[in-house]
Amino acid sequence: MTIRPGEPWGETRTAPSGLVTADDEAALASAITDGRRDVALRTGELLRALGRAPINARTTSQRDTVPQPGESGLALPCDAYDVVLRRGTDEQHVVAVSTVIIGTLRTPHWWASSGGFVGPLNASPRAHPNDGVIDTLEFARRLSLRTLLAIRRRMRLGDHLPHPALTARRVEHAEWQGSHPAPVIVDGRHHGRFDAVSVAVRPDAFTLWVVAQ
């Protein structure tokens, strides 16, 4: 069940024997595609959204950062996204757990995020990984470099909205249509160039396990 305002999120219980630890969000999405529901994550924007710094594998052992099967951990139900990428008659279906990015750093077009973060940027401050909606941010077609840099500076603190060059929406199904193919990155993985993208929420698609604090 998706979270409601004011309700507690997640519960502390024993991690199951089938718990899968994913190195990044693309690997987590692959595990969900394969039918796994109980997962832990070592790096990614979802951890940033939870207020937990991305894990440095060089200095921190996995045992210190994710619960092991049979140990106590915090189980957090999370949504996923069903994403359809189109270019002409070509169509690809992928699962996303965190972000769908259309465009480039210099020419961003459209972002969708589950936890609100795109890298260090708090792009959608109202987002929650289990709220049953997609938080999208659409950029104006023509942005000067100066304006874009100013937006990104404010995004680090999450105080960039409202802004005349940005359109923010919270919806259960989102569509982007471009005048020409643009690069698409899903959970940090490049998928190619497409001229249409649709995203739909898959509520309570998986349980993210983290060490209880």
matplotlib code that plots the C-alpha trace (Angstrom):
import matplotlib.pyplot as plt

x = [0.0, 1.4, 2.2, -0.2, 0.8, 1.6, 1.8, 5.0, 6.9, 8.4, 8.9, 11.8, 11.9, 14.2, 15.8, 14.7, 17.0, 16.3, 17.5, 19.5, 22.1, 22.4, 25.5, 23.5, 20.0, 20.3, 21.2, 18.3, 15.9, 17.2, 16.6, 13.0, 12.5, 13.7, 11.0, 13.0, 11.1, 13.5, 16.5, 19.3, 21.2, 24.8, 24.8, 22.2, 19.9, 17.3, 19.8, 20.4, 16.6, 16.6, 19.2, 21.8, 25.1, 26.0, 28.2, 32.0, 32.9, 36.6, 36.1, 33.0, 32.2, 28.9, 28.1, 28.2, 25.8, 23.1, 21.3, 22.3, 19.7, 18.5, 19.5, 17.2, 16.7, 14.3, 12.0, 10.7, 8.1, 8.9, 7.3, 8.9, 8.3, 7.3, 9.0, 8.4, 11.0, 10.0, 11.7, 9.6, 8.3, 11.1, 9.9, 11.7, 10.3, 12.4, 11.9, 13.1, 13.5, 14.8, 15.3, 14.4, 16.5, 15.9, 18.5, 22.0, 23.6, 23.7, 20.3, 18.0, 14.5, 12.6, 13.3, 11.3, 12.4, 11.1, 13.0, 13.4, 17.2, 19.1, 22.7, 23.3, 20.4, 17.1, 15.1, 11.7, 11.5, 8.0, 8.9, 8.7, 9.7, 6.4, 3.8, 2.2, 3.0, 5.8, 7.4, 8.4, 10.3, 10.2, 12.7, 11.9, 13.1, 15.6, 17.7, 20.7, 23.8, 23.6, 19.9, 20.6, 23.6, 21.5, 18.7, 21.2, 22.7, 19.3, 18.5, 21.2, 19.1, 15.7, 14.5, 14.4, 10.6, 8.5, 10.6, 9.3, 11.6, 10.5, 7.2, 6.7, 4.0, 3.0, 1.1, 0.5, 1.3, 3.6, 4.4, 7.3, 7.2, 10.2, 10.5, 13.7, 15.3, 17.1, 19.4, 17.5, 19.2, 17.3, 18.7, 22.1, 22.2, 22.2, 19.6, 20.0, 18.1, 14.3, 11.6, 8.9, 8.9, 6.1, 6.3, 3.7, 3.9, 4.1, 3.0, 4.8, 7.0, 9.7, 11.0, 14.2, 16.1, 18.5, 20.2, 17.9, 19.2]
y = [0.0, 3.4, 5.7, 8.4, 11.8, 11.5, 7.7, 5.8, 4.2, 0.8, -1.6, -3.3, -7.1, -10.0, -9.9, -12.9, -15.6, -14.5, -10.9, -9.7, -6.9, -4.7, -2.7, 0.1, 1.1, -0.5, -3.8, -3.4, -2.8, -6.0, -8.0, -6.7, -7.6, -11.1, -11.3, -10.5, -8.4, -8.1, -6.1, -4.0, -1.2, -0.2, 3.1, 5.4, 8.3, 6.3, 6.1, 9.9, 10.4, 8.4, 10.6, 7.9, 8.8, 6.6, 3.8, 3.9, 0.3, 1.1, 2.2, 0.4, -3.3, -4.5, -6.1, -2.6, -1.0, -3.5, -6.1, -9.7, -12.5, -13.4, -10.1, -7.2, -4.5, -1.8, -2.9, 0.0, -0.7, 1.2, 1.9, 1.2, 2.6, 0.8, 2.7, 2.5, 4.0, 4.7, 5.8, 5.4, 1.8, 0.7, 0.2, -0.9, -1.8, -1.3, -1.1, 1.9, 2.2, 5.7, 8.1, 8.6, 11.3, 12.7, 15.0, 16.0, 18.1, 21.0, 20.5, 18.8, 18.1, 16.0, 14.2, 11.7, 10.6, 8.4, 9.8, 13.3, 13.2, 13.3, 12.9, 15.6, 17.7, 17.7, 18.0, 17.1, 18.0, 16.6, 13.2, 10.0, 6.5, 5.0, 7.8, 6.1, 9.0, 10.1, 13.4, 15.0, 18.1, 19.5, 22.1, 25.0, 24.3, 27.1, 27.7, 29.9, 28.4, 31.1, 30.3, 26.5, 27.0, 29.2, 26.5, 23.8, 25.8, 26.2, 22.5, 21.5, 22.9, 22.0, 25.6, 26.0, 25.8, 27.6, 28.8, 30.1, 27.7, 24.6, 22.7, 20.2, 17.6, 14.7, 12.1, 8.3, 8.2, 10.6, 11.1, 12.9, 13.6, 15.2, 16.9, 14.8, 11.8, 12.7, 10.6, 8.6, 7.5, 5.1, 4.5, 5.7, 3.4, 4.9, 3.3, 5.3, 8.1, 8.2, 10.6, 9.4, 8.1, 7.0, 6.2, 4.5, 3.8, 0.2, 0.6, -1.4, -3.2, -4.1, -3.9, -2.0, -3.2, -0.9, -1.1, 0.1, 3.3]
z = [0.0, -0.9, 1.9, 3.0, 4.5, 8.2, 8.2, 9.2, 6.4, 6.7, 9.5, 11.3, 10.8, 10.0, 6.5, 4.4, 3.1, -0.4, 0.1, -3.0, -2.7, -5.8, -6.5, -8.2, -9.2, -12.7, -11.1, -8.6, -11.5, -13.2, -10.1, -9.9, -13.6, -12.7, -10.1, -6.9, -4.4, -1.4, -2.3, -0.7, -2.4, -2.2, -4.1, -5.7, -5.5, -3.5, -0.6, -0.9, -0.8, 2.5, 4.0, 3.8, 2.0, -0.9, 0.2, -0.4, -1.1, -0.6, 3.0, 4.2, 4.2, 2.8, 6.2, 7.8, 5.3, 4.3, 6.5, 6.1, 5.8, 9.3, 10.7, 11.7, 9.1, 8.1, 5.3, 3.1, 0.4, -2.8, -6.2, -9.5, -13.0, -16.1, -18.9, -22.7, -25.0, -28.6, -31.8, -34.9, -34.8, -32.4, -28.9, -25.7, -22.3, -19.2, -15.5, -13.5, -9.7, -9.4, -12.4, -16.1, -17.6, -21.1, -22.7, -21.6, -18.9, -21.2, -22.8, -20.3, -21.6, -19.0, -15.7, -13.7, -10.3, -7.5, -4.6, -6.0, -6.4, -9.7, -8.5, -5.9, -7.2, -5.2, -8.4, -7.0, -3.3, -2.8, -4.2, -2.1, -3.2, -2.1, -2.8, -5.9, -8.3, -10.7, -10.0, -13.3, -14.2, -17.7, -18.8, -21.2, -24.8, -24.8, -21.7, -21.5, -19.9, -17.2, -16.4, -16.3, -14.0, -11.7, -11.6, -10.8, -7.9, -6.4, -7.0, -4.6, -1.8, -3.4, -3.6, -7.4, -7.7, -8.8, -11.8, -15.2, -17.1, -15.2, -15.2, -12.3, -12.2, -9.9, -11.9, -12.1, -15.8, -17.7, -21.4, -23.1, -26.8, -28.5, -31.9, -32.5, -30.7, -27.5, -25.2, -22.5, -19.3, -17.0, -13.5, -14.6, -17.7, -21.3, -23.5, -26.7, -28.4, -28.5, -29.5, -27.1, -23.6, -21.3, -17.6, -15.4, -11.7, -10.4, -6.8, -4.0, -6.6, -4.2, -0.6, -0.1, 3.0, 4.9, 8.2, 10.9, 12.6]

ax = plt.figure().add_subplot(projection="3d")
ax.plot(x, y, z, "-o")
ax.set_aspect("equal")
plt.show()
